């Protein structure tokens, strides 16, 4: 498994900026993720930027020190950018959208080459095929779409609640304040696809409140596991820490490939107990 966060993306672009042709007049980004890469490159080399849908409908790129020159030309050279390329389908779609713009010379690029569709791009910045082709766990996860795509992966993920799906609540020992807060907890990272399971150190008695909050915030999941105790005092006396609970269940749960935990110390402990990958939201890295 390889996890790529925004800092990794920026470093990949910086290290490979020499691969970007400097005679281009503007950059076309493939929404949505390709626009992230395109905008960073646009800033580094100071050329105009536009998304492919706007360009295909006749709109002009904006920004960059070559904009005035571009407006006087009837043709130009453009770099078409996406974040990844596996089958090449997205780049093929881009080529189809641009096929009638015969006055332009298009160069196609992706940041990360994942699979056999590499022949569709002229340039790639980093080859990650060792993580996707023939790998035991063929996974590359990107911070910018981890919780929005990957339905085949999301159903193999386990999520913590507090500090991941929502902001950490106040001290649980103040029961009234705690209950009031978790009913209307402020959302953080809400997955847009169905996830496999949620494991939380919250007490079982808060199940109804928790389920209502999850439903209100559109979080779809298969299972919700909570700590089976009547009070926080009983849970405390059990000697079972949050990390021990989560790590033990994760270790025994077949088919799950990633645990998403808010606290970095707990993330390391869960990884130590389970021996399986854990994403630390606090440090934004995967322990594996």
N, C-alpha and C positions, 0 to 999 in steps of 0.2 A: 504494500500500500504506500502511495505517495500523497502527501497533503501539501497543497500549494496555497499559501495565503497571499494577501495583497502585497506584502513586503517582498515575498519571493518573486511575484510577477514583476514588480518594479526592478528588482535586481537582475532578473532574466533579461529584461529589455535593456537595461544599462550595459550589461556585459556583452550583449549581442547587437548593440546599436550600429556597429560597423557593417552589419548585414543589410541595413535599411538603405536603399538607394537614395542618393541626395539630389538626383535630378528630377524628382517627382514634383508636380505642381500642387497636389493636394492629396489628402487621405480620405478614403471611404471606409467607414466602420460598418460591420454587420451586426445589427442589434440582436440581443442586448449586450451580451458579454463582449463581443468584438469591439463595441464602442469604448469599453474600458481600456483595452489595449491601444486602440486607435488614438484615443485622446491623450494617453501618456506619450506615445511616440510623437504626436502632433506638437505637444508642448516642448519635448526635447529638441526637435529639429525645426520648430517654428514654421509650420506650413498649415494652410487652411484645412478644415475638417468638416465632414458632412456624413450623415448616415445614408446607407444605400437606398432606402426607400424614398427619402427626400430627393436624392440625386436623380433617381429613376423617374421622378415626377417633375423634373425640370428645375428644381431649386438649386441655388448656388452655394458652394461651401463658404464658410465664414472664418475670419481670423487668419493670422499668419502674415509674414512680411511679403508673401508672393501673391497676395490677393489681387492687388491692382493690376499686376502683370497678367494674371490669369483671366481677369475680366476682359482684357483686350484680345485674348486669343480665341480662336475657334476650335482649338483642340488642346489636348494636354496629356500629361502622364500622371496616372493616379495609382496609389498603393491601396489595394483592397484588403482589409484586415479583419480576421476573426481570431477568437481566443484559442480555439483548438481545432484539430482536424483528425477525425478517426476514419470514417468511411469516405469523406469528401463530399457528402451530400449537401452540406451547407454552402460550400464553395461552388458546387455545381449550380445551386439555386442562384447564387450571386452572379455567376456567369450568364445565366439565362436572363436575369434582370437587366444586365448590361450589354446584351448582344447587339442591340440596335445603335449603340453609341460608337460608331465606327471611326469617329474623329479622335477617339481617345485610345491611349495605350495603357492597358491595365496590367499591373503586377499584383499577383495574389500571394498573401502571406498569412501564416498563423503563428501564434506564440508557441504553442505546444503541439507537436506531432504525436498522435496517440496510436495510429493504426495504419492500415494498408492504403488509405486514400491520399498518401503523400504526393502522388503524381499530380494531384489537382492544384497544389500550391507551388509557387516558384521559390518561396523562401519559408523556412521555419526557424524559430529561434532556439528551441530546445527539443530534443528527442526523448520522449518518455515512454517509448514503446516497450521497454523492458518491464514496465509495470502493467501493461495492458495486453500484450500479445504472448500467450502461452504461460502467463504467470499463474501461480497457485491461487492468489487472490488478485484477480485482474482489475485493480482499482486505482484510479487517480482522482482525488477529490480536490475541488477548487473552492476556496472560501466564498467566492462570489455567487456560486450557485448550489452549494452543498444542500441547502434547505429549500431550494426551489425546484430542483430537478431530481434526477436519479431515483425514480420510483423503485427500480430494482435493487437499489442500495438502501434507500430510506427505510424499507420494510425489514432491513437487517440491522437497523440502528436502534440503540437504546438511549433515551434522553433522560437527563435529570430535569427537574422543574425549576426550583429556585436558583436564580442566577443564570439560567439558560433560557427557559421559556418565559420567565418573568423576573422582575427585579427581586432580589433577596428580601424576604419579609422581616419585620422587627422580631425581637426576642420572643420566642414562643411561650416563655413563662408568664408573660403578660397576655393571658388568654383572650381577653376581650379585644385588645388592640390587634393581636395576631389574627383572630378570626375575621375581624372587620377588614383587615388589609388583604388577606388572601382571597376574599370575595371579589375584590376589585384591583387585584395586583396589576402593576404596570407591565405590559408585555415587552419582551426583549427580542429573542430570536425565534420567530414563529415559523415552523416548517409549512410549506404550501402543498406538500405531498404527504400521503399517509405514512406514518412511521410505525415501526414494529412494536415498540414497547416504551413505557415510561416507568422508571424506578425512582421513587422518592423516599426520603427519610421522614416525610410527613406521616403523622399518625393516621391510622385507618379511619378514625372517627371524623376526619376531614374529607372523606371520599366524596360525599355529595357536593360539598362546596367546590372541591377541586374539579370534579366532573363538569359541573355547571360552568366553571371558568373556562375549562378547555373547550367546551362546546361553544360558548360565547365568542371565543377567540379563534374558532375555526380549526382547532388542532384535532386531526384525525389519527387514531392509533388503534392497535389491536388489543393491548393489555396495559393495565395500570396497576402497578404493585406498590403497596404502601406498607409502612411498618405496623405490624400487628400488636399494638399495645393500647391500653385504655388511656394512658396519660404519658406526658414526657418524663415524669418521675419513674414510671415503670420501664420505659424504654431506656432511661439512663442506667437503671439498676441491672438491666440485662447484660451490659458490657459489650453489646453489639454496636459498633460505631457505624456511621453512615458509610464509610469506605468498605468496611467488612461486609455489610449487608449487600451493597451494590456489587462489589467485586465477586462475592460468593455466588450470587444469582447469575451474574454475567458469565462466570466461568462454567456454570452448569447448563446455561442456555445454549442449545445448539443452533447454528445457523446465523448467529449475530456476529457482525464483523467490526462494529465500532460502538463505543460508549461515549456519549457526549456529556461531559461533567464541567460544572462551573468553576470549582475550586482547584487550583493547580496541585496543591498538596494531596488532596483527595484523588485527583486524576492519577498521580503517580502511585498512590496506594492501591487504587483499583486495578491499575495495570500490573502491579506486583502480585496481587492476589489472583487475578484472572489469567495473566499471561497473554492477554488479547489487547488489541489497539484501543487507546483511549484518547479522545480529543480534549485538551484542556482549553476551555474558553478563556480563562484568565491569561494564559501565556500564548494562546493561539498556535499550539503545536500538538502533534500526535505523538504519544508515547507508544512505542512498539518494539 
